[in-house]
Amino acid sequence: MASRSSSTLRKSAPRRATSAAKSKLAKAKSVSKVAPAKTPAKAKSKAEAASGLGKLPEWNLTDLYAGIDAPEVARDLDALDKDCAAFATDYKGRLAEETAKPEGGKWLAEAVRRYEAIDDLAGRLGSYAGLIHAGDSVDPAISKFYGDVSERLTAASVNLLFFALELNRIDDAVIEQAMQAPELAHYRPWIEDSRKDKPYQLEDRVEQLFHEKSVSGYAAWNRLFDQTISSLRFRIGGKELAIEPTLSLLQDRSPEKRKAAGQALAKTFKANERTFALITNTLAKDKEIADRWRGFKDVADSRHLANRVEGEVVDALVASVRAAYPRLSHRYYALKAGWFKKKKLAHWDRNAPLPFAATGRISWPDARKTVLTAYGAFSPEMARIAERFFDDRWIDAPVRPGKAPGAFSHPTTPSAHPYVLMNYQGKPRDVMTLAHELGHGVHQVLAAKNGALMAPTPLTLAETASVFGEMLTFKRLLGQTRDARQRQALLAGKVEDMINTVVRQIAFYSFERAVHTERKSGELTAERLGQLWLGVQGESLGPAIEIKPGYENFWMYIPHFIHSPFYVYAYAFGDCLVNSLYAVYENAAEGFAGRYLDMLSAGGTKHYSELLKPFGLDARDPKFWDGGLSVIAGMIDELEAMD
């Protein structure tokens, strides 16, 4: 997850990879990487009672495996080795010749089915390792398990690399003829999607080298980032806090605590800047090498290809958002400063709760009821699916030492089900985070019927369901709030979330573009990275936010820069799209919910433009983005009128 706010780092939809098993491994890595740490039952119940949050759920990963020492793990790893080797023996070097034969479509369909089954098994193993590591990334035994499984998956899937490469080398006319067979026609979306990668594929042995070196290359640097960020401690008021509770203090009512948290973050980040600068430089160089070998021209082209979105569409989105900074973030933060009776807010006060907002924390049962009621009013089917996450223990909510910060919904694999990770602390924004991640979860459950190869959704639509879920929940809360001041606070909170989703993410994207572009000419020092960061932050936040010393290193903790370069624009894409989609919903006759669920159920089988047609929306229209941004501007108009 990108940081919609400083304490909600959203992660959900990882980039596709050429190899099926590699894709599942990448998925496990990009989820922010969980077996919950064991706490004595009595101590836990006392802590829950004291917090006022109620009993927070910890997920049950036994639906995947019973534990890291479970015999089924070793069994499935051995089975994966054998299946991958057998697949290579049966199919390597034969695809073009066999597919051209009269029964070639049936023959190739059977190969794809076997490939998909391997993908599902690899997904189960990789997801379990990634999830258990997310729960405790500093435990040596879990870290070893995660590393060992990652290496085994990479080694086994080397035998699969040939398949996508050979498939994409089949003549267009031959593959089209083969897809006339019903058995292969089922996989047409996946085959056509895979063949879009054809211009950027390399010779087989080079692909194998890239694949095998990933374990000691970018995967190792990703792991170092995770372990380092989880082990950082920030000294506040005589206590040593992990990053998640420290970031949470930036939303505390006490200005002293917000300032202390901001300064503690700056101090610890400064002490670790060389490590994070090295990680960032190394991964940017690694990406530059891969892009150069594959023939990508622009630093973000590989992400656009993975997202199945045209670069010019993203450019139009970025241009529209940057042009809107003055009427969105600049205007809102000036309003917020006024509510605090100041001309400017320090950067650590950017997400401070409003002085007139209701106090108190929201219990877990109340958060559950709020989200499920909002979902149910829109679609009983959507609420039924979301309820399973609570009833079947698919959610891990408590804050724990060593647990990954932020939140995500990880789809795992179609033969299992998604899991949601949160760090729930009872704030209104945490309720929105729950609605967001359950939106992802519902999407992933609905798309699973497409199978392991066609369930994954490109990022162009991956954030649609999550942001739509937030909007449903927000509208429900707003409709129930009668007090004028609390309505103002609720509306302001939504505007802040939208600014964090749209403005902040486009600023992140601009920062990444600057870093990756400049890295082509040599390493960037931590100081230079800080300069680039301050440049985009100053432009996006505007004059009402005073950037204090130390903020120059706040780029260090954003995991998307490490795990999924250029992921972040998907949030802005999704938010603007949902604003337009919700406007259609509010003016629609019967049937919108059915069409919406059909869109989610399509998974990765259709291009975003095809899925938006039933709603009369076209993201390629230059005016499309301005319409979505106007929704945010309209809410700020409403806030100004309330003053």
ZIJO-V579419 format. One record per pair of residues at least 4 apart in sequence whose ideal C-beta (glycine too) atoms are under 8 Angstrom apart, sorted by the first residue. I is the first residue (numbers start at 1). J is the second residue. If there is no record, write none. Layout:
I_J / I_J
This chain:
1_8 / 1_9 / 1_10 / 1_11 / 1_12 / 1_32 / 1_406 / 1_407 / 1_408 / 1_559 / 1_560 / 2_9 / 2_10 / 2_11 / 2_501 / 2_505 / 2_508 / 2_558 / 2_560 / 2_567 / 2_568 / 2_570 / 2_571 / 3_7 / 3_8 / 3_9 / 3_10 / 3_406 / 3_500 / 3_504 / 3_508 / 3_558 / 4_8 / 4_10 / 4_436 / 4_497 / 4_500 / 4_501 / 4_504 / 4_505 / 4_571 / 5_251 / 5_351 / 5_429 / 5_496 / 5_497 / 5_500 / 6_247 / 6_250 / 6_251 / 6_350 / 6_351 / 7_244 / 7_247 / 7_248 / 7_250 / 7_251 / 7_351 / 7_405 / 7_406 / 7_423 / 7_429 / 8_406 / 8_407 / 8_429 / 8_433 / 9_32 / 9_405 / 9_406 / 9_407 / 9_558 / 9_559 / 9_560 / 10_406 / 10_407 / 10_408 / 10_433 / 10_436 / 10_437 / 10_466 / 10_571 / 11_30 / 11_31 / 11_32 / 11_406 / 11_407 / 11_408 / 11_410 / 11_559 / 11_560 / 11_563 / 11_564 / 12_31 / 12_408 / 12_409 / 12_410 / 12_437 / 12_440 / 12_462 / 12_463 / 12_466 / 13_440 / 13_456 / 13_457 / 13_458 / 13_459 / 13_462 / 13_463 / 13_570 / 14_23 / 14_26 / 14_27 / 14_29 / 14_30 / 14_31 / 14_456 / 14_563 / 14_564 / 15_26 / 15_30 / 15_303 / 15_306 / 15_459 / 15_564 / 15_567 / 16_23 / 16_306 / 16_456 / 16_458 / 17_22 / 17_23 / 17_26 / 18_22 / 18_23 / 18_161 / 18_164 / 18_165 / 18_194 / 18_197 / 18_201 / 18_207 / 19_23 / 19_157 / 19_160 / 19_161 / 19_163 / 19_164 / 19_211 / 20_24 / 20_115 / 20_116 / 20_118 / 20_119 / 20_122 / 20_157 / 20_160 / 20_163 / 20_452 / 20_453 / 21_25 / 21_80 / 21_84 / 21_118 / 21_119 / 21_122 / 21_126 / 21_153 / 21_156 / 21_157 / 21_160 / 22_26 / 22_153 / 22_154 / 22_157 / 22_160 / 22_211 / 22_214 / 23_27 / 23_119 / 23_456 / 24_28 / 24_119 / 24_122 / 24_123 / 24_125 / 24_126 / 24_127 / 24_153 / 24_413 / 24_452 / 25_29 / 25_122 / 25_126 / 25_150 / 25_153 / 25_154 / 25_157 / 26_30 / 27_31 / 27_123 / 27_126 / 27_127 / 27_130 / 27_410 / 27_411 / 28_33 / 28_126 / 28_127 / 28_129 / 28_130 / 28_131 / 28_150 / 28_410 / 29_33 / 29_130 / 29_150 / 29_219 / 29_222 / 29_223 / 29_563 / 30_563 / 30_564 / 31_127 / 31_130 / 31_131 / 31_134 / 31_408 / 31_410 / 31_421 / 32_134 / 32_226 / 32_404 / 32_405 / 32_406 / 32_408 / 32_421 / 32_559 / 32_563 / 33_130 / 33_131 / 33_133 / 33_134 / 33_137 / 33_146 / 33_226 / 33_404 / 34_59 / 34_61 / 34_131 / 34_132 / 34_133 / 34_134 / 34_135 / 34_136 / 34_396 / 34_403 / 34_404 / 34_421 / 35_61 / 35_67 / 35_68 / 35_132 / 35_135 / 35_136 / 35_142 / 36_58 / 36_59 / 36_135 / 36_136 / 36_396 / 36_398 / 36_400 / 36_403 / 37_135 / 37_136 / 37_400 / 37_401 / 37_402 / 37_403 / 39_43 / 39_44 / 39_47 / 40_44 / 41_45 / 42_46 / 43_47 / 44_48 / 45_49 / 45_55 / 46_50 / 47_51 / 48_53 / 48_54 / 48_55 / 48_56 / 51_361 / 51_426 / 52_361 / 52_363 / 52_426 / 53_361 / 53_363 / 53_364 / 53_424 / 53_425 / 53_426 / 54_363 / 54_364 / 54_365 / 55_364 / 56_364 / 56_397 / 56_398 / 56_424 / 57_364 / 57_390 / 57_393 / 57_395 / 57_396 / 57_397 / 58_393 / 58_396 / 58_397 / 58_398 / 59_131 / 59_393 / 59_394 / 59_395 / 59_396 / 59_419 / 59_420 / 59_421 / 60_392 / 60_393 / 60_394 / 61_65 / 61_128 / 61_131 / 61_132 / 61_419 / 62_66 / 63_416 / 63_417 / 64_124 / 64_127 / 64_128 / 64_131 / 64_412 / 64_416 / 65_70 / 65_72 / 65_73 / 65_124 / 65_128 / 66_70 / 66_72 / 68_73 / 68_132 / 68_141 / 68_142 / 68_145 / 69_73 / 71_75 / 72_76 / 73_77 / 73_125 / 73_128 / 73_149 / 74_78 / 75_79 / 76_80 / 76_121 / 76_124 / 76_125 / 77_81 / 77_125 / 77_149 / 77_152 / 77_156 / 78_82 / 79_83 / 79_121 / 80_84 / 80_118 / 80_121 / 80_122 / 80_125 / 80_152 / 80_153 / 80_156 / 81_85 / 81_152 / 81_155 / 81_156 / 82_86 / 83_87 / 83_114 / 83_117 / 83_118 / 83_121 / 84_88 / 84_118 / 84_156 / 84_157 / 84_158 / 84_159 / 84_160 / 85_89 / 85_159 / 86_90 / 87_91 / 87_111 / 87_114 / 87_115 / 87_118 / 87_159 / 87_160 / 87_163 / 88_92 / 88_159 / 88_160 / 88_162 / 90_94 / 90_111 / 91_95 / 91_111 / 91_162 / 91_163 / 92_162 / 92_166 / 93_162 / 93_166 / 94_98 / 95_99 / 95_108 / 95_111 / 95_163 / 95_166 / 95_167 / 95_169 / 95_170 / 96_100 / 96_166 / 96_169 / 96_170 / 96_171 / 96_174 / 97_101 / 98_104 / 98_107 / 98_108 / 99_104 / 99_105 / 99_107 / 99_108 / 99_170 / 99_174 / 99_175 / 99_178 / 100_104 / 100_171 / 100_174 / 101_107 / 103_107 / 103_181 / 104_108 / 104_174 / 104_177 / 104_178 / 104_181 / 105_109 / 105_177 / 105_178 / 105_179 / 105_180 / 105_181 / 105_183 / 105_184 / 105_185 / 106_110 / 106_181 / 106_183 / 106_184 / 107_111 / 108_112 / 108_178 / 108_184 / 109_113 / 109_181 / 109_183 / 109_184 / 109_186 / 109_187 / 110_114 / 110_183 / 111_115 / 111_163 / 112_116 / 112_184 / 112_187 / 112_190 / 112_191 / 112_453 / 113_117 / 114_118 / 115_119 / 115_160 / 115_163 / 115_453 / 116_120 / 116_451 / 116_452 / 116_453 / 117_121 / 117_452 / 118_122 / 118_160 / 119_123 / 119_413 / 119_452 / 119_453 / 120_124 / 120_413 / 120_414 / 120_415 / 120_451 / 120_452 / 121_125 / 122_126 / 122_153 / 122_156 / 122_157 / 123_127 / 123_412 / 123_413 / 123_452 / 124_128 / 124_412 / 124_413 / 124_415 / 124_416 / 125_129 / 125_149 / 125_152 / 125_153 / 126_130 / 126_149 / 126_150 / 126_153 / 127_131 / 127_410 / 127_412 / 127_413 / 127_416 / 127_419 / 128_132 / 128_149 / 129_133 / 129_145 / 129_146 / 129_149 / 129_150 / 130_134 / 130_146 / 130_410 / 131_135 / 131_410 / 131_412 / 131_419 / 131_421 / 132_136 / 132_142 / 132_145 / 132_146 / 133_137 / 133_142 / 133_143 / 133_145 / 133_146 / 133_226 / 134_403 / 134_404 / 134_408 / 134_421 / 135_142 / 135_396 / 135_400 / 135_402 / 135_403 / 135_404 / 135_421 / 136_142 / 136_400 / 136_402 / 136_403 / 137_142 / 137_143 / 137_226 / 137_227 / 137_230 / 137_402 / 137_403 / 137_404 / 138_143 / 138_227 / 138_230 / 138_231 / 138_401 / 138_402 / 139_143 / 139_402 / 140_144 / 141_145 / 142_146 / 143_147 / 143_223 / 143_227 / 144_148 / 145_149 / 146_150 / 146_223 / 147_151 / 147_223 / 148_152 / 149_153 / 150_154 / 150_215 / 150_219 / 151_155 / 151_215 / 152_156 / 153_157 / 154_158 / 154_211 / 154_212 / 154_214 / 154_215 / 154_219 / 155_212 / 156_160 / 157_161 / 157_211 / 158_208 / 158_211 / 158_212 / 161_165 / 161_204 / 161_207 / 161_208 / 161_211 / 162_166 / 162_204 / 163_167 / 164_168 / 164_194 / 164_197 / 164_201 / 165_169 / 165_201 / 165_204 / 165_207 / 166_170 / 167_175 / 167_191 / 167_194 / 167_195 / 168_194 / 168_195 / 168_197 / 168_198 / 168_201 / 169_198 / 170_174 / 170_175 / 170_178 / 171_175 / 172_176 / 173_177 / 174_178 / 175_179 / 175_191 / 175_195 / 176_180 / 178_184 / 179_184 / 179_185 / 179_188 / 179_191 / 180_185 / 181_185 / 182_186 / 184_188 / 184_191 / 187_191 / 187_453 / 187_454 / 188_192 / 189_193 / 189_454 / 189_604 / 189_605 / 189_606 / 190_194 / 190_453 / 190_454 / 190_604 / 191_195 / 192_196 / 193_308 / 193_604 / 196_305 / 196_308 / 197_201 / 197_305 / 199_295 / 200_294 / 200_295 / 200_296 / 200_302 / 200_305 / 201_207 / 201_294 / 202_206 / 202_207 / 202_210 / 202_293 / 202_294 / 203_207 / 204_208 / 205_209 / 206_210 / 206_293 / 207_211 / 208_212 / 209_213 / 210_214 / 210_290 / 210_293 / 213_217 / 214_218 / 214_219 / 215_219 / 215_220 / 216_220 / 217_221 / 217_286 / 218_222 / 218_283 / 218_286 / 218_287 / 219_223 / 220_224 / 221_225 / 221_279 / 221_282 / 221_283 / 221_286 / 221_562 / 222_226 / 222_283 / 222_562 / 222_563 / 223_227 / 224_228 / 224_279 / 225_229 / 225_276 / 225_279 / 225_559 / 225_562 / 225_563 / 226_230 / 226_404 / 226_559 / 227_231 / 228_232 / 228_272 / 228_275 / 228_276 / 228_279 / 229_243 / 229_405 / 229_557 / 229_559 / 230_242 / 230_243 / 230_402 / 230_403 / 230_404 / 230_405 / 232_242 / 232_243 / 232_268 / 232_272 / 233_240 / 233_241 / 233_242 / 233_268 / 234_240 / 234_241 / 234_242 / 234_243 / 234_246 / 234_261 / 234_264 / 234_265 / 234_267 / 234_268 / 235_239 / 235_240 / 235_241 / 235_264 / 235_267 / 235_268 / 236_241 / 236_246 / 236_249 / 236_257 / 236_260 / 236_261 / 236_264 / 237_260 / 241_245 / 241_246 / 241_249 / 241_264 / 242_246 / 242_401 / 242_402 / 242_405 / 243_247 / 243_405 / 243_557 / 244_248 / 244_399 / 244_403 / 244_405 / 244_406 / 244_423 / 245_249 / 245_399 / 245_425 / 246_261 / 246_264 / 246_265 / 247_261 / 247_265 / 247_405 / 247_557 / 248_252 / 248_423 / 248_425 / 248_427 / 249_257 / 249_258 / 249_260 / 249_261 / 250_258 / 250_261 / 250_262 / 250_348 / 250_350 / 250_351 / 250_352 / 251_258 / 251_351 / 251_352 / 251_353 / 251_427 / 251_429 / 252_257 / 252_258 / 252_261 / 252_352 / 252_353 / 253_352 / 253_353 / 253_359 / 254_258 / 255_259 / 255_349 / 255_352 / 256_260 / 257_261 / 258_262 / 258_348 / 258_349 / 258_352 / 259_263 / 259_346 / 259_348 / 260_264 / 261_265 / 261_348 / 262_266 / 262_346 / 262_347 / 262_348 / 262_548 / 262_550 / 262_551 / 263_267 / 263_348 / 263_550 / 264_268 / 265_269 / 265_550 / 265_554 / 266_270 / 266_548 / 266_549 / 266_550 / 266_551 / 266_553 / 266_554 / 267_271 / 267_550 / 268_272 / 269_273 / 269_276 / 269_550 / 269_553 / 269_554 / 269_556 / 269_557 / 270_550 / 270_553 / 272_276 / 272_556 / 273_277 / 273_526 / 273_553 / 273_556 / 274_278 / 274_526 / 275_279 / 276_280 / 276_526 / 276_553 / 276_556 / 277_281 / 277_524 / 277_525 / 277_526 / 277_529 / 278_282 / 279_283 / 279_562 / 280_284 / 280_515 / 280_524 / 280_529 / 280_561 / 280_562 / 281_285 / 281_519 / 281_523 / 281_524 / 282_286 / 283_287 / 283_562 / 283_565 / 284_288 / 284_515 / 284_516 / 284_519 / 284_565 / 285_289 / 285_519 / 286_290 / 287_291 / 287_299 / 287_302 / 287_516 / 287_565 / 288_292 / 288_299 / 288_516 / 288_519 / 288_520 / 289_293 / 290_294 / 290_302 / 291_296 / 291_299 / 291_301 / 291_302 / 292_296 / 294_302 / 296_301 / 296_302 / 296_305 / 297_301 / 298_311 / 299_512 / 299_513 / 299_516 / 299_517 / 299_566 / 300_304 / 300_311 / 300_314 / 300_509 / 300_512 / 300_513 / 300_516 / 300_565 / 300_566 / 301_305 / 301_311 / 302_306 / 303_307 / 303_565 / 303_566 / 303_567 / 304_309 / 304_310 / 304_311 / 304_314 / 306_458 / 306_459 / 307_458 / 307_459 / 307_460 / 307_570 / 308_458 / 308_460 / 308_607 / 308_608 / 309_313 / 309_314 / 309_458 / 309_459 / 309_460 / 309_573 / 309_608 / 310_314 / 310_620 / 311_315 / 312_316 / 313_317 / 313_619 / 313_620 / 314_318 / 314_569 / 314_573 / 315_319 / 316_320 / 316_622 / 316_625 / 317_321 / 317_506 / 317_569 / 317_572 / 317_573 / 317_576 / 317_625 / 318_322 / 318_506 / 318_509 / 318_510 / 318_569 / 319_323 / 320_324 / 320_622 / 320_625 / 320_626 / 320_629 / 321_325 / 321_502 / 321_503 / 321_506 / 321_572 / 321_625 / 321_629 / 322_506 / 322_510 / 322_539 / 322_540 / 324_328 / 324_503 / 324_626 / 324_629 / 324_633 / 325_329 / 325_330 / 325_503 / 325_539 / 325_540 / 325_542 / 326_330 / 326_331 / 326_542 / 327_331 / 327_633 / 327_636 / 328_332 / 328_499 / 328_502 / 328_503 / 328_629 / 328_632 / 328_633 / 328_636 / 329_333 / 329_499 / 329_503 / 329_540 / 329_541 / 329_542 / 330_334 / 330_541 / 330_542 / 330_543 / 330_544 / 331_335 / 331_542 / 331_636 / 331_640 / 332_336 / 332_492 / 332_495 / 332_496 / 332_499 / 332_636 / 332_639 / 333_337 / 333_345 / 333_350 / 333_541 / 333_542 / 333_544 / 333_545 / 334_338 / 334_542 / 334_543 / 334_544 / 335_339 / 335_492 / 335_636 / 335_639 / 335_640 / 335_643 / 336_340 / 336_345 / 336_354 / 336_492 / 336_544 / 337_342 / 337_343 / 337_344 / 337_345 / 337_544 / 338_342 / 338_643 / 339_354 / 339_355 / 339_356 / 340_345 / 340_349 / 340_352 / 340_355 / 343_544 / 344_543 / 344_544 / 344_545 / 344_546 / 345_349 / 345_350 / 345_352 / 345_544 / 345_545 / 345_546 / 346_545 / 346_546 / 346_548 / 347_541 / 347_545 / 347_546 / 347_547 / 347_548 / 347_551 / 348_548 / 350_541 / 350_545 / 351_496 / 351_500 / 353_357 / 354_488 / 354_489 / 354_492 / 354_493 / 356_485 / 356_486 / 356_488 / 356_489 / 357_428 / 357_486 / 357_489 / 357_492 / 357_493 / 358_486 / 358_489 / 361_425 / 361_426 / 361_427 / 362_366 / 362_367 / 362_370 / 362_426 / 362_427 / 362_428 / 362_430 / 362_431 / 363_367 / 363_426 / 364_368 / 364_397 / 364_424 / 364_426 / 365_369 / 366_370 / 367_371 / 367_424 / 367_426 / 367_430 / 367_431 / 367_434 / 368_372 / 368_390 / 368_434 / 369_373 / 370_374 / 370_431 / 370_473 / 370_476 / 370_477 / 371_375 / 371_386 / 371_431 / 371_434 / 371_435 / 371_438 / 371_469 / 371_473 / 372_376 / 372_383 / 372_386 / 372_387 / 372_390 / 373_377 / 373_383 / 373_476 / 374_378 / 374_435 / 374_469 / 374_472 / 374_473 / 374_475 / 374_476 / 374_477 / 375_379 / 375_382 / 375_383 / 375_386 / 375_438 / 375_442 / 375_469 / 375_472 / 375_473 / 376_380 / 376_382 / 376_383 / 377_472 / 377_476 / 378_382 / 378_472 / 378_593 / 379_383 / 379_593 / 379_596 / 379_597 / 380_384 / 381_385 / 381_597 / 382_386 / 382_442 / 382_593 / 382_597 / 383_387 / 384_388 / 385_441 / 385_442 / 385_445 / 385_446 / 386_390 / 386_438 / 386_441 / 386_442 / 387_391 / 388_392 / 388_394 / 388_417 / 388_445 / 389_394 / 389_395 / 389_418 / 389_420 / 389_438 / 389_441 / 390_394 / 390_395 / 392_417 / 394_417 / 394_418 / 394_419 / 394_420 / 394_441 / 395_419 / 395_420 / 395_421 / 395_422 / 396_403 / 396_419 / 396_420 / 396_421 / 396_422 / 397_422 / 397_423 / 397_424 / 398_403 / 398_423 / 398_424 / 399_403 / 399_423 / 399_424 / 399_425 / 403_421 / 403_423 / 404_421 / 405_423 / 405_557 / 406_421 / 406_423 / 406_559 / 407_420 / 407_421 / 407_422 / 407_423 / 407_433 / 407_436 / 407_437 / 408_420 / 408_421 / 408_437 / 408_440 / 409_418 / 409_419 / 409_420 / 409_421 / 409_437 / 409_438 / 409_440 / 409_441 / 409_444 / 409_466 / 410_418 / 410_419 / 410_420 / 410_421 / 411_418 / 411_444 / 411_447 / 411_448 / 411_455 / 411_456 / 412_416 / 412_417 / 412_418 / 412_419 / 413_452 / 414_448 / 414_449 / 414_450 / 414_451 / 414_452 / 414_455 / 415_452 / 417_445 / 417_448 / 418_440 / 418_441 / 418_444 / 418_445 / 420_437 / 420_438 / 420_440 / 420_441 / 421_437 / 422_430 / 422_433 / 422_434 / 422_437 / 424_430 / 424_433 / 424_434 / 425_430 / 426_430 / 427_431 / 428_432 / 428_490 / 428_493 / 429_433 / 429_493 / 429_497 / 430_434 / 431_435 / 431_473 / 432_436 / 432_470 / 432_473 / 432_474 / 432_493 / 432_497 / 433_437 / 434_438 / 435_439 / 435_469 / 435_470 / 435_472 / 435_473 / 436_440 / 436_466 / 436_467 / 436_469 / 436_470 / 437_441 / 437_466 / 438_442 / 438_469 / 439_443 / 439_465 / 439_466 / 439_467 / 439_468 / 439_469 / 439_470 / 440_444 / 440_462 / 440_465 / 440_466 / 441_445 / 442_446 / 442_465 / 442_469 / 442_600 / 443_447 / 443_457 / 443_462 / 443_464 / 443_465 / 443_466 / 443_600 / 444_448 / 444_455 / 446_597 / 446_600 / 446_601 / 446_603 / 447_455 / 447_456 / 447_457 / 447_600 / 447_601 / 447_602 / 447_603 / 447_604 / 448_455 / 448_603 / 449_455 / 449_601 / 449_603 / 450_454 / 450_455 / 450_601 / 450_602 / 450_603 / 450_604 / 450_605 / 451_455 / 454_603 / 454_604 / 454_605 / 455_603 / 455_604 / 456_603 / 456_604 / 457_461 / 457_462 / 457_603 / 457_604 / 458_462 / 458_604 / 458_608 / 459_463 / 459_567 / 459_570 / 459_573 / 460_570 / 460_573 / 460_608 / 460_619 / 461_574 / 461_577 / 461_599 / 461_608 / 461_611 / 462_466 / 462_570 / 462_574 / 463_467 / 463_570 / 463_571 / 463_573 / 463_574 / 463_575 / 464_468 / 464_574 / 464_577 / 464_578 / 464_581 / 464_599 / 464_600 / 465_469 / 465_600 / 466_470 / 466_574 / 467_471 / 467_501 / 467_571 / 467_574 / 467_575 / 467_577 / 467_578 / 468_472 / 468_578 / 468_581 / 468_582 / 468_596 / 469_473 / 470_474 / 470_497 / 471_475 / 471_578 / 471_582 / 472_476 / 473_477 / 474_478 / 474_490 / 474_494 / 475_479 / 476_480 / 477_481 / 477_490 / 478_487 / 478_490 / 478_491 / 478_494 / 481_486 / 481_487 / 481_490 / 482_486 / 482_487 / 483_487 / 484_488 / 484_642 / 485_489 / 486_490 / 487_491 / 488_492 / 488_639 / 488_642 / 489_493 / 490_494 / 491_495 / 491_635 / 491_638 / 491_639 / 491_642 / 492_496 / 492_639 / 493_497 / 494_498 / 494_635 / 495_499 / 495_632 / 495_635 / 495_636 / 495_639 / 496_500 / 497_501 / 498_502 / 498_575 / 498_632 / 498_635 / 499_503 / 499_504 / 499_632 / 500_504 / 500_505 / 501_505 / 501_571 / 501_572 / 501_574 / 501_575 / 502_506 / 502_571 / 502_572 / 502_575 / 502_576 / 502_629 / 502_632 / 503_507 / 503_540 / 503_572 / 504_508 / 504_540 / 505_509 / 505_568 / 505_569 / 505_570 / 505_571 / 505_572 / 506_510 / 506_540 / 506_568 / 506_569 / 506_572 / 507_511 / 507_536 / 507_537 / 507_539 / 507_540 / 508_512 / 508_536 / 508_558 / 508_560 / 508_561 / 508_568 / 509_513 / 509_566 / 509_568 / 509_569 / 509_572 / 510_514 / 510_536 / 510_539 / 510_540 / 511_515 / 511_532 / 511_533 / 511_536 / 511_555 / 511_561 / 512_516 / 512_561 / 512_565 / 512_566 / 512_568 / 513_517 / 513_566 / 514_518 / 514_532 / 514_535 / 514_536 / 515_519 / 515_524 / 515_529 / 515_532 / 515_561 / 516_520 / 516_565 / 518_524 / 518_528 / 518_532 / 519_523 / 519_524 / 524_528 / 524_529 / 524_532 / 525_529 / 526_530 / 526_553 / 527_531 / 527_552 / 528_532 / 529_533 / 529_555 / 530_534 / 530_552 / 530_553 / 530_555 / 531_535 / 531_552 / 532_536 / 533_537 / 533_552 / 533_553 / 533_554 / 533_555 / 534_538 / 534_547 / 534_551 / 534_552 / 535_539 / 536_540 / 537_541 / 537_547 / 537_551 / 538_547 / 541_545 / 541_547 / 547_551 / 555_561 / 558_562 / 559_563 / 560_564 / 560_565 / 560_567 / 560_568 / 561_565 / 563_567 / 568_572 / 569_573 / 570_574 / 571_575 / 572_576 / 573_577 / 573_619 / 574_578 / 575_579 / 575_628 / 576_580 / 576_624 / 576_625 / 576_627 / 576_628 / 576_629 / 577_581 / 577_612 / 577_617 / 577_619 / 577_628 / 578_582 / 578_628 / 579_583 / 579_627 / 579_628 / 579_629 / 579_631 / 579_632 / 580_584 / 580_617 / 580_624 / 580_627 / 580_628 / 580_631 / 581_585 / 581_596 / 581_615 / 581_617 / 582_586 / 582_631 / 583_587 / 583_627 / 583_631 / 584_588 / 584_592 / 584_615 / 584_616 / 584_617 / 585_592 / 585_596 / 588_592 / 591_595 / 592_596 / 593_597 / 594_598 / 595_599 / 595_614 / 595_615 / 596_600 / 597_601 / 598_602 / 598_614 / 599_611 / 599_612 / 599_614 / 602_606 / 602_611 / 606_610 / 606_611 / 607_611 / 608_612 / 608_619 / 609_613 / 609_618 / 609_619 / 609_620 / 612_617 / 612_618 / 612_619 / 613_617 / 613_618 / 617_624 / 618_624 / 619_624 / 619_625 / 620_624 / 622_626 / 623_627 / 624_628 / 625_629 / 626_630 / 627_631 / 628_632 / 629_633 / 630_634 / 631_635 / 632_636 / 633_637 / 634_638 / 635_639 / 636_640 / 637_641 / 638_642 / 639_643
